[in-house]
Amino acid sequence: MAEPPVPSHLHSDPDDRLVFRRGKLRKREDDEVRMMREALANLTDVPRVKRLLLELGRFYNPVTNAPVLGAETRRGVVTLLEAGDPDGARAALETHLAEYLKLDDRQAAGPTG
């Protein structure tokens, strides 16, 4: 069943990604993005961040043919947190999140050429 067209007034921000759920248009928020943002918001709770990052490593990214968050990135962030460098960990996670969102946008746009 095809989704109804998005009304033109909802296209005001090209960065908004909308999805039709339960009869309403809503901003799309992937579980992966939500979990990365949750980790960023809780950098002082190292055990919680470790669990979130481990779970992110279980998600598959078909664009890169790899986990959403690789073991090397996860270890780097955890090492920074355990060394008392939440700013470094924040920078690493924010960089990874930005790259993930760029990949997701490229996948949504489809092939070019």
Secondary structure, DSSP 8 states (H G I E B T S, - for coil): -------GGGGS-TT--EEEETTEEEE---HHHHHHHHHHHTTT-HHHHHHHHHHHTTSEETTTTEESS-HHHHHHHHHHHHTT-HHHHHHHHHHHHHHHHHHHHHHHH----
